[in-house]
Amino acid sequence: MSAKMLLKDLLVYQAWANDEFLERLVGMDPDSNAQERQAAIRLMNHIHVVSRIFAAHLAGTAHGYASDNTEETPLPDALRAAVAETDRWYLDYLETVSEQGLAEPVAFIFTDGDKGCMTRQEMLTHVVLHGSYHRGEIGRMLAGILASPPWDTYSVHLHQAEPARRLAGSPEARGPQPRANRM
């Protein structure tokens, strides 16, 4: 599997996981566990802002953010739509960049003013891992208030996207197996 194919799988996984979490947050009662819900929405917004910042770095445009989050917290429905749009941008971007382009370094400035330089492939990987890290935090927060967090694992995503994978692991799918010698 090429790096580009793996990145595409990971970006599709990220879009799925982001939507799963935002669907859960949209469905939560705003008055019940309001502080935890607000913190979870803020973290999802942070994931989104960082994704937008790195999208701008990849595109060579200004991102317009002074920080890695916004002052105002968006409503969950609006955030869900914005995150879905950004996730789509990443998948579209990956269709336009070559394998060689993925290896190109890009210099940029972090929101704190520090200089940075990463390859396009490293930036894409960072965006996926960054989101996964913070969704893990949100999952722990939801579990702490007895709200069941979504299954945010790559393996669950793969098996939901391609249910036939479950059959590949079954003894029936593997066919007859040689018997072990019992002495």
N, C-alpha and C positions, 0 to 999 in steps of 0.2 A: 504494500500500500504506500502510495506516495505521501509526502508531507501535505500536499494540497488536498488529497482525498481525506486524510485524517482530520485536517483542519475543518473541512466541510462537515464531516460527521460530528465533530465537536461543536461547531457552531449551530448545527441543527439541534443537537442535544441541548445546548444552552437556550435556544429559543423555546424549546419544549419545557425545560425546567423553569425558566423565567415565567412563562405563561401559567404553569401549574401553581407556582407560588403566588402570583398576582391574582389568579382566580380564587385561591384560598383567602387572600387578604380582602378582596372585593366582597366575598361572601360572609366575612366576619361582622358581627354586630358592632357598630362603631362605639356603642356605650359600654359594652362588656369588654373588660381588659383593655380599655382605651389607651393606656400608657404603652403597653406592650405592642399593641396594634400600630400605634403611631411610630414607635421605634422600628418596627419591621418595615413599615412603609418608607421611613427615612433611609433605611439600609438598602431597600430596593431602588430608591431614587439615587442613592450613592452609586450603586452598580451601574445604573443608567447613565449618570453624568460621566463617570469614568469611561464608559463605553463610547459616549459621544466625543469625549476629549480625544481618545485614541483613534476614533474614526476621522477626526479632523487632522490628527498627525498623519495618518495614512493617506488622506486626500491632499495634504499639503495646504490646508486652509486654517484660518483662525477659528478657534472653538468658542471664544467669548465667555468662558468660565473663569472666575477668579478663585474658585475653590473646587473641591471635589464633591460638593453637594450644593443644592440651592437653598436660599434662605427660607423660601416658602415650601411647604410640603404639598405636593400635588395630590389631588383626589385619586383614589386607587384606580378608578375607571380610566381617567386621563393618563395616569402613569402606565397602565397596562397597554393602552394604545400606543403611547410613545415608545415603550420598550419593544413592542412588536415591530414598530417601524424601524427602529435601530437594528434589531436582530435581522430584519430583512435586508437592511443596508449592508451588513457584514456578509451575508450570503451572496448578495449581488456583487459586492466588491471582490469576493474570492473568485467569482466567475471572470473578472476582468484582469486579474493579476496572473502573470506567468510564474512558473516554478522558479525561474531565475529572479524575477521581481520579488518573490518572497524572501530571497536571500539578501536583498539590498538593505543596507543600513539607512536609517532615517534619523536625523538629528532633530531634536525638539526641546521645548522648555516645559518643565513641570509647572503646575499652578503655583507652587511655592517659589518659582523663579530659578530653581536649580536646572542645570542642563542635563539632557539625557540623549541617548542614542541606542536604538534597538533595530534589529532587522524587522521587516514587515511580518515575517513568520513569528518572531518573538513577541511582537505587539499583539498579534491575533491570539497567540497562546496565552499571553498575559490576561487579555480580556476574558477568555474562557475561565482560566484558573481564578481570577479575581472574583468573578461572579459566583463561582462554585463555593469559594471560601465564605463569602458573605451570606449566600443562601444557607450554608451550614449553620451560621450564627442564627439566622432567622428560624431555622428548623428547631434549634435548641430553645429559642424563646417561645415558639409555639408549643413545644412539648412541655415547657415549664408552666404554661397556663392550661394544660390539658387539652390543647387544640392539636389535633393530629396533623403533623406536617406532611406535605407531599413526599413521595419517594423521589429523592433527587439523586439518583445514581445513573451513571452511564449504562450499566447493564440493564436496569429496568427500562430505560428509554429504548435501548436496542431491541429488547424483547417485546415491548409494546408496539414499536414501529414495524417489526418483522416477526410476527408470532410464530412463523415456521422455524425460527431458531430454537424454540423450545423442543420441537420435535427432533431436531438434530442431536440433542443430548439424550434422547430416550433410547433404551436398549432395543426397542423395535426398529428404530431408524438406523441403528448401527448394523443390524442383521445378526446372524448367528455368530456367537463368539466361541472360540475354542475353550474346551473345559480344562480347568486346571488339574494337574496331576495331584492326586491325593495319596500320599504314601504314608 
